């Protein structure tokens, strides 16, 4: 480890990336060329309040300070935060949280959910579908403003989640479009401004100035510098939504003379994206949306909770991508030949089939291995469904946990109408965020992609027809 530190950590040029995900929080130190020098992670801590489930940001911040102190000798000169969407912080005049940051999986109760449904903007304006629980950030803000108007009146600033972490580190109040454009109901991607809802409710004026993800929000606060041993002039960047960080990394490594690929970003969520694709035909009722990239451009997307669904199908006994079980092509083929099916949806969290209840049919040999195989088949089929909905019949690039599972990549390649590649980087989110923190600098070229060989093509295509027929019957029932 010491040798790697000596090789890369020179002249204060390394970047720390804080990635606060739904399931895990991670701190990485990245060299200018993209090499990850050090990394620590924890399960994202949560807490229960008297009113709703929340994220334990104080526990995360205490952990972050300890890890930054442990990495202080790695010559960090900049930090960029990355975080999931559908979360925000409410600060008062003294910079204190007025309420904990809500967990978007908490179900907003009636009559508040119904009241919000009646005032939220049309899909044509925001490209945000109506989603359950707190997945529309506007629904969380509306609920707070109605359930406790006195507390909400004390809110001076609303910070999107990556920018909350930039504020914790620097004290700078900012806002950024990738989080605003993440099915929030708060942003109009075509117009590039706050939605009519955010303006009419008076919320827009409480957000900080909109800044680019790569801009410097400020430098470390004195308290953070003292607690970590980092230099006080360490820059803190505005930060970015996690899927957009991955997109930035993958497109930066794509040949300039080729059309940008579709992207499948995978983890807790599987998100299909079509950079430069058409917004026409997006199906709001099937969790299609128009997100926003780091340049403010609309980005057609479709998604489902693939990582979490895999855990449910396997009974929580397997790693998210099945890589820790003895699953092979023979097991996959046997499950398909037995006509065993996992039918959507296993979570009340949107996806292409929000009205269906998850069901497993025909699993004759119920073992951890066959469950994992069924979970991989489910992920491949739903991924292809999402890609088809955003008309992504072109090159496809897979990143995240699925890219580290050759079986899953091969199954997706068997169904995709075009070449499929996987990203060779350990974490496109991490390397993409670090690259954004160096936006405008010349960086060494990196080969990130390898071609995926389709797996079990005839079996997979026949199996998709069987699965699609069963899903169609379930929808019609």
C-alpha positions as CSV (number, residue, x, y, z in Angstrom):
1,X,0.0,0.0,0.0
2,X,2.8,2.4,0.8
3,X,4.2,2.0,-2.7
4,X,0.9,2.9,-4.3
5,X,0.7,6.0,-2.1
6,X,4.1,7.1,-3.1
7,X,3.3,6.5,-6.7
8,X,0.1,8.5,-6.9
9,X,-0.1,10.9,-4.0
10,X,1.9,13.8,-5.2
11,X,1.5,17.5,-5.0
12,X,-1.9,17.3,-3.3
13,X,-3.6,16.0,-6.4
14,X,-5.8,13.2,-5.2
15,X,-9.6,13.4,-4.9
16,X,-11.8,12.0,-2.1
17,X,-15.2,10.8,-3.3
18,X,-18.0,10.5,-0.8
19,X,-20.7,8.2,-2.2
20,X,-23.8,8.0,0.1
21,X,-26.0,5.3,-1.4
22,X,-29.3,3.8,-0.2
23,X,-27.6,0.7,1.1
24,X,-24.0,1.7,1.6
25,X,-21.9,4.8,2.1
26,X,-18.4,4.8,0.8
27,X,-15.3,7.1,0.9
28,X,-12.7,6.6,-1.8
29,X,-9.4,8.3,-2.7
30,X,-8.9,8.5,-6.4
31,X,-5.7,9.5,-8.2
32,X,-5.7,11.8,-11.3
33,X,-5.6,8.9,-13.7
34,X,-8.6,7.2,-12.0
35,X,-6.8,4.6,-9.8
36,X,-8.6,4.0,-6.5
37,X,-5.9,4.3,-3.8
38,X,-8.0,3.6,-0.7
39,X,-11.6,2.9,0.1
40,X,-13.8,2.4,3.1
41,X,-17.5,1.7,3.3
42,X,-20.3,1.1,5.8
43,X,-23.9,0.1,5.6
44,X,-26.0,3.3,5.4
45,X,-27.4,3.8,9.0
46,X,-31.0,4.7,9.4
47,X,-33.2,5.7,12.3
48,X,-36.9,5.9,13.2
49,X,-38.5,9.2,14.3
50,X,-41.9,9.5,15.8
51,X,-43.3,10.4,12.4
52,X,-41.2,8.7,9.7
53,X,-38.1,6.6,8.9
54,X,-35.0,8.7,8.4
55,X,-31.3,8.6,7.4
56,X,-28.9,8.8,10.3
57,X,-26.8,11.6,8.8
58,X,-25.0,12.3,12.1
59,X,-23.7,8.8,12.2
60,X,-22.6,9.1,8.5
61,X,-20.9,12.4,9.2
62,X,-19.0,11.1,12.2
63,X,-17.8,8.1,10.2
64,X,-16.8,10.4,7.3
65,X,-14.6,12.6,9.6
66,X,-12.9,9.5,10.9
67,X,-12.2,8.1,7.4
68,X,-10.9,11.5,6.1
69,X,-8.6,11.6,9.1
70,X,-7.3,8.1,8.3
71,X,-6.7,9.2,4.7
72,X,-5.1,12.5,5.6
73,X,-1.6,11.4,4.4
74,X,-2.9,10.6,0.9
75,X,-2.5,14.3,-0.2
76,X,-6.2,15.0,-0.9
77,X,-6.8,18.4,-2.4
78,X,-10.5,18.1,-3.3
79,X,-13.6,16.3,-2.2
80,X,-16.8,15.6,-4.3
81,X,-20.0,14.2,-2.8
82,X,-22.3,11.8,-4.6
83,X,-25.6,10.6,-3.3
84,X,-28.9,9.0,-4.2
85,X,-31.9,10.9,-5.3
86,X,-35.3,11.6,-3.6
87,X,-33.8,13.1,-0.4
88,X,-33.2,16.6,0.9
89,X,-32.3,18.5,4.0
90,X,-34.2,21.4,5.6
91,X,-32.0,23.9,7.3
92,X,-33.0,26.8,9.5
93,X,-31.4,30.3,9.8
94,X,-28.7,28.9,12.1
95,X,-27.8,26.0,9.8
96,X,-29.5,23.3,11.8
97,X,-31.7,20.5,10.5
98,X,-35.3,21.4,11.1
99,X,-36.2,17.7,10.6
100,X,-34.1,14.6,9.9
101,X,-33.6,13.6,6.3
102,X,-36.5,11.3,5.3
103,X,-36.0,7.8,3.9
104,X,-37.8,7.7,0.5
105,X,-39.1,4.2,1.2
106,X,-41.3,5.5,3.9
107,X,-45.0,5.6,2.8
108,X,-46.5,9.1,3.1
109,X,-49.9,8.7,4.8
110,X,-53.3,9.8,3.7
111,X,-54.8,12.4,3.2
112,X,-51.4,14.0,2.4
113,X,-50.5,11.6,-0.4
114,X,-53.8,12.1,-2.1
115,X,-53.7,15.9,-1.6
116,X,-50.2,15.9,-3.2
117,X,-51.4,13.8,-6.2
118,X,-54.0,16.5,-7.0
119,X,-51.4,19.3,-7.2
120,X,-48.3,17.7,-8.7
121,X,-47.5,18.9,-12.2
122,X,-48.3,17.0,-15.3
123,X,-45.7,14.5,-16.6
124,X,-45.3,16.6,-19.8
125,X,-43.9,19.5,-17.7
126,X,-41.5,17.6,-15.3
127,X,-41.0,14.2,-17.0
128,X,-41.4,12.8,-13.5
129,X,-43.8,9.9,-13.1
130,X,-46.1,9.6,-10.1
131,X,-44.2,7.2,-7.8
132,X,-45.1,5.5,-4.5
133,X,-43.9,6.4,-1.0
134,X,-41.5,9.3,-1.0
135,X,-39.8,8.7,-4.3
136,X,-41.1,12.0,-5.7
137,X,-39.1,14.5,-3.6
138,X,-41.9,17.1,-4.0
139,X,-44.2,14.7,-2.1
140,X,-41.8,14.7,0.9
141,X,-41.6,18.5,0.9
142,X,-45.4,18.9,0.6
143,X,-46.0,16.4,3.4
144,X,-43.6,18.3,5.7
145,X,-45.2,21.7,4.8
146,X,-48.7,20.4,5.6
147,X,-48.2,18.2,8.6
148,X,-46.1,20.7,10.5
149,X,-46.5,24.2,9.0
150,X,-44.9,25.9,12.0
151,X,-41.7,23.9,11.6
152,X,-41.7,24.2,7.9
153,X,-41.9,28.0,8.2
154,X,-38.5,27.9,9.9
155,X,-36.9,26.3,6.8
156,X,-34.5,28.8,5.3
157,X,-32.7,26.4,2.9
158,X,-33.6,23.2,1.1
159,X,-30.6,21.2,0.1
160,X,-30.6,18.3,-2.4
161,X,-28.8,15.4,-0.9
162,X,-25.3,15.6,-2.5
163,X,-25.3,19.3,-1.8
164,X,-26.2,18.6,1.8
165,X,-22.9,16.8,2.2
166,X,-21.1,19.6,0.4
167,X,-22.6,21.9,3.0
168,X,-21.6,19.7,5.9
169,X,-18.0,19.9,4.7
170,X,-17.8,23.5,3.6
171,X,-20.8,25.5,4.8
172,X,-21.7,26.4,1.2
173,X,-25.3,26.5,0.1
174,X,-25.7,25.2,-3.5
175,X,-28.1,23.2,-5.7
176,X,-27.5,21.1,-8.8
177,X,-29.7,19.9,-11.7
178,X,-29.1,16.1,-11.6
179,X,-30.7,15.7,-8.2
180,X,-33.5,18.3,-9.1
181,X,-34.2,16.3,-12.2
182,X,-34.4,12.9,-10.5
183,X,-38.2,12.3,-10.6
184,X,-38.6,15.1,-8.1
185,X,-41.6,17.0,-9.6
186,X,-39.5,20.1,-8.9
187,X,-37.7,20.6,-12.2
188,X,-38.8,21.2,-15.8
189,X,-36.1,19.5,-17.9
190,X,-37.2,21.0,-21.2
191,X,-37.3,24.6,-19.8
192,X,-34.3,24.2,-17.6
193,X,-35.9,25.8,-14.5
194,X,-37.9,25.0,-11.4
195,X,-41.4,23.5,-12.0
196,X,-44.6,25.4,-11.6
197,X,-45.1,23.4,-8.3
198,X,-41.8,24.5,-6.8
199,X,-42.4,28.1,-7.8
200,X,-46.1,28.3,-6.8
201,X,-45.4,26.7,-3.4
202,X,-42.5,29.0,-2.7
203,X,-40.0,26.2,-2.5
204,X,-37.9,27.2,-5.4
205,X,-36.6,30.3,-3.6
206,X,-35.4,28.2,-0.6
207,X,-33.1,26.1,-2.8
208,X,-29.5,27.5,-3.2
209,X,-28.1,28.8,-6.4
210,X,-27.9,26.2,-9.1
211,X,-24.3,25.3,-9.8
212,X,-22.5,22.8,-12.0
213,X,-21.6,19.5,-10.3
214,X,-17.9,20.1,-11.0
215,X,-17.7,23.6,-9.6
216,X,-16.1,24.4,-6.3
217,X,-18.7,25.1,-3.7
218,X,-16.1,26.2,-1.1
219,X,-13.3,25.0,1.0
220,X,-13.3,22.9,4.1
221,X,-14.8,24.5,7.2
222,X,-12.3,25.1,10.0
223,X,-14.0,22.5,12.1
224,X,-13.7,19.8,9.4
225,X,-10.1,20.7,8.7
226,X,-9.2,20.5,12.3
227,X,-11.1,17.2,12.8
228,X,-9.5,15.5,9.8
229,X,-6.1,17.0,9.5
230,X,-6.7,17.9,5.9
231,X,-5.5,21.3,4.6
232,X,-8.0,24.1,5.1
233,X,-7.8,25.0,1.4
234,X,-9.1,21.6,0.3
235,X,-11.8,22.2,-2.2
236,X,-15.3,20.9,-1.9
237,X,-17.2,20.5,-5.1
238,X,-20.9,20.9,-5.6
239,X,-21.5,17.2,-6.1
240,X,-23.8,15.0,-8.2
241,X,-26.5,12.4,-8.3
242,X,-25.0,8.9,-8.3
243,X,-26.3,7.6,-11.6
244,X,-25.2,10.7,-13.4
245,X,-21.6,10.3,-12.0
246,X,-21.6,6.8,-13.5
247,X,-22.8,8.2,-16.8
248,X,-20.1,10.9,-16.9
249,X,-17.4,8.3,-16.4
250,X,-18.7,5.9,-19.0
251,X,-19.2,8.5,-21.7
252,X,-15.8,10.0,-21.1
253,X,-14.2,6.6,-22.0
254,X,-16.3,6.0,-25.1
255,X,-14.8,6.6,-28.6
256,X,-15.6,10.1,-29.8
257,X,-16.4,8.9,-33.3
258,X,-19.2,6.6,-32.2
259,X,-22.8,7.3,-31.1
260,X,-23.1,7.4,-27.3
261,X,-24.3,4.1,-26.0
262,X,-27.3,3.3,-23.8
263,X,-26.3,2.8,-20.2
264,X,-27.5,0.3,-17.7
265,X,-26.4,1.4,-14.2
266,X,-26.9,-1.3,-11.6
267,X,-27.0,-1.7,-7.9
268,X,-30.0,-1.3,-5.6
269,X,-31.7,0.3,-8.6
270,X,-31.2,-0.8,-12.2
271,X,-31.5,2.4,-14.3
272,X,-31.5,2.3,-18.1
273,X,-30.5,5.6,-19.7
274,X,-30.4,6.7,-23.4
275,X,-28.2,9.8,-23.7
276,X,-29.4,12.0,-26.6
277,X,-32.5,9.7,-27.0
278,X,-36.0,10.9,-27.7
279,X,-38.4,11.9,-24.9
280,X,-41.3,10.9,-27.1
281,X,-43.2,7.8,-26.0
282,X,-41.9,7.7,-22.4
283,X,-44.5,5.8,-20.4
284,X,-45.1,7.6,-17.1
285,X,-47.2,4.8,-15.7
286,X,-44.3,2.3,-16.1
287,X,-41.6,4.3,-14.3
288,X,-40.1,5.9,-17.4
289,X,-38.8,9.4,-16.7
290,X,-36.8,12.2,-18.2
291,X,-33.8,12.8,-15.9
292,X,-31.2,15.5,-16.3
293,X,-27.5,15.0,-17.1
294,X,-24.8,17.2,-15.6
295,X,-25.1,19.7,-18.4
296,X,-28.8,20.1,-17.8
297,X,-29.9,18.0,-20.9
298,X,-33.0,15.8,-20.6
299,X,-32.1,12.1,-20.3
300,X,-34.6,9.4,-21.1
301,X,-34.6,6.7,-18.4
302,X,-36.5,3.7,-17.1
303,X,-35.8,1.7,-14.0
304,X,-36.7,-0.9,-11.4
305,X,-35.3,-2.0,-8.0
306,X,-33.2,-4.9,-9.4
307,X,-30.8,-5.4,-6.5
308,X,-33.5,-5.4,-3.9
309,X,-35.7,-7.7,-6.0
310,X,-32.9,-10.2,-6.3
311,X,-32.6,-10.3,-2.5
312,X,-36.3,-11.0,-2.2
313,X,-36.3,-13.8,-4.8
314,X,-33.3,-15.5,-3.2
315,X,-34.7,-15.0,0.3
316,X,-31.7,-12.8,1.2
317,X,-29.3,-15.8,1.1
318,X,-27.2,-14.6,-1.8
319,X,-25.0,-11.8,-2.9
320,X,-26.9,-9.2,-4.9
321,X,-25.6,-10.5,-8.3
322,X,-25.4,-14.1,-7.3
323,X,-21.7,-14.1,-7.7
324,X,-21.1,-15.9,-4.3
325,X,-23.2,-18.9,-5.2
326,X,-22.3,-21.9,-7.4
327,X,-24.5,-20.7,-10.3
328,X,-23.5,-21.5,-13.8
329,X,-24.9,-21.7,-17.3
330,X,-26.2,-25.2,-16.7
331,X,-28.2,-24.0,-13.7
332,X,-29.7,-21.2,-15.7
333,X,-30.5,-23.5,-18.6
334,X,-32.2,-26.0,-16.2
335,X,-34.4,-23.3,-14.7
336,X,-35.4,-22.0,-18.1
337,X,-36.2,-25.5,-19.4
338,X,-38.4,-26.1,-16.3
339,X,-40.3,-23.0,-17.2
340,X,-39.7,-21.6,-13.7
341,X,-40.7,-17.9,-13.7
342,X,-40.3,-14.9,-11.4
343,X,-43.0,-12.5,-12.3
344,X,-43.0,-8.8,-11.3
345,X,-43.2,-6.8,-9.1
346,X,-41.6,-7.8,-5.8
347,X,-41.6,-4.2,-4.4
348,X,-43.9,-1.3,-4.1
349,X,-41.3,1.0,-5.7
350,X,-42.4,1.7,-9.3
351,X,-40.8,-0.2,-12.1
352,X,-42.3,-1.3,-15.5
353,X,-45.2,-3.3,-13.8
354,X,-46.3,-1.3,-10.8
355,X,-49.7,-2.9,-10.5
356,X,-48.5,-6.5,-10.3
357,X,-47.6,-8.5,-7.2
358,X,-44.4,-10.5,-7.4
359,X,-44.8,-14.3,-7.9
360,X,-42.6,-17.3,-8.4
361,X,-44.0,-20.1,-10.5
362,X,-42.9,-23.6,-11.4
363,X,-39.6,-23.8,-9.5
364,X,-39.3,-27.6,-9.3
365,X,-35.9,-27.8,-7.6
366,X,-35.9,-25.0,-5.0
367,X,-32.3,-24.5,-3.9
368,X,-30.2,-21.4,-3.2
369,X,-28.6,-22.0,-6.6
370,X,-31.8,-22.2,-8.6
371,X,-33.2,-19.2,-6.7
372,X,-30.1,-17.2,-7.6
373,X,-30.5,-18.3,-11.2
374,X,-34.1,-17.2,-11.2
375,X,-33.1,-13.9,-9.7
376,X,-30.5,-13.3,-12.5
377,X,-33.1,-14.2,-15.2
378,X,-35.5,-11.7,-13.6
379,X,-32.9,-9.0,-13.6
380,X,-32.0,-9.6,-17.2
381,X,-35.7,-9.6,-18.4
382,X,-36.6,-6.5,-16.5
383,X,-33.4,-4.8,-17.7
384,X,-34.3,-5.6,-21.3
385,X,-37.9,-4.3,-20.7
386,X,-36.5,-1.0,-19.4
387,X,-34.1,-0.7,-22.3
388,X,-36.9,-1.4,-24.8
389,X,-39.1,1.3,-23.2
390,X,-36.5,4.0,-23.9
391,X,-35.9,2.8,-27.4
392,X,-32.2,2.0,-26.8
393,X,-31.6,-0.3,-29.7
394,X,-27.9,0.6,-30.0
395,X,-24.7,-0.2,-28.2
396,X,-25.2,-0.9,-24.5
397,X,-22.8,-0.3,-21.7
398,X,-23.4,-2.0,-18.3
399,X,-21.9,-0.6,-15.1
400,X,-22.1,-1.4,-11.4
401,X,-22.6,-4.7,-9.7
402,X,-24.1,-6.4,-12.9
403,X,-20.9,-5.6,-14.8
404,X,-19.0,-7.8,-12.3
405,X,-21.3,-10.8,-13.0
406,X,-20.5,-12.3,-16.4
407,X,-23.6,-14.5,-16.3
408,X,-25.9,-11.6,-15.9
409,X,-24.1,-9.6,-18.6
410,X,-24.3,-12.5,-21.0
411,X,-28.1,-12.9,-20.4
412,X,-28.7,-9.3,-21.1
413,X,-26.5,-9.5,-24.2
414,X,-28.6,-12.4,-25.4
415,X,-31.7,-10.2,-25.5
416,X,-30.3,-6.8,-26.5
417,X,-30.5,-5.7,-30.2
418,X,-26.9,-4.5,-30.5
419,X,-23.4,-5.0,-29.0
420,X,-23.1,-5.0,-25.2
421,X,-20.1,-3.9,-23.3
422,X,-19.4,-4.0,-19.6
423,X,-17.4,-1.4,-17.7
424,X,-14.1,-2.8,-16.3
425,X,-13.8,-0.2,-13.6
426,X,-14.5,-1.2,-10.0
427,X,-16.9,1.7,-9.6
428,X,-18.0,4.0,-12.4
429,X,-19.8,6.2,-9.8
430,X,-16.5,6.8,-7.9
431,X,-14.3,7.3,-11.0
432,X,-17.0,9.4,-12.7
433,X,-17.3,11.7,-9.7
434,X,-13.5,12.1,-9.5
435,X,-13.4,12.9,-13.2
436,X,-16.1,15.6,-12.7
437,X,-14.0,17.1,-9.9
438,X,-11.3,17.5,-12.6
439,X,-13.6,18.8,-15.3
440,X,-11.6,20.7,-17.9
441,X,-8.3,19.0,-17.0
442,X,-6.4,16.7,-19.4
443,X,-6.6,13.2,-18.0
444,X,-4.8,10.0,-19.1
445,X,-7.0,7.9,-21.4
446,X,-8.3,4.7,-19.8
447,X,-9.8,1.6,-21.4
448,X,-12.9,0.9,-19.5
449,X,-15.0,-1.4,-21.6
450,X,-15.0,-5.0,-22.8
451,X,-17.3,-6.7,-25.2
452,X,-19.8,-9.2,-23.7
453,X,-20.4,-12.5,-25.3
454,X,-24.2,-13.4,-25.4
455,X,-25.1,-16.4,-23.3
456,X,-27.7,-19.1,-24.0
457,X,-29.2,-17.1,-26.8
458,X,-31.9,-19.5,-28.1
459,X,-32.9,-20.5,-24.6
460,X,-33.0,-16.9,-23.4
461,X,-35.1,-15.7,-26.4
462,X,-37.6,-18.6,-25.9
463,X,-37.7,-17.9,-22.2
464,X,-38.4,-14.2,-22.8
465,X,-41.4,-15.1,-24.9
466,X,-42.7,-17.4,-22.2
467,X,-42.1,-14.8,-19.5
468,X,-43.7,-12.0,-21.5
469,X,-46.8,-14.1,-22.2
470,X,-47.2,-14.8,-18.5
471,X,-46.7,-11.1,-17.6
472,X,-49.2,-10.1,-20.2
473,X,-51.8,-12.5,-18.8
474,X,-51.1,-11.2,-15.3
475,X,-51.6,-7.6,-16.4
476,X,-54.9,-8.4,-18.1
477,X,-56.3,-10.4,-15.2
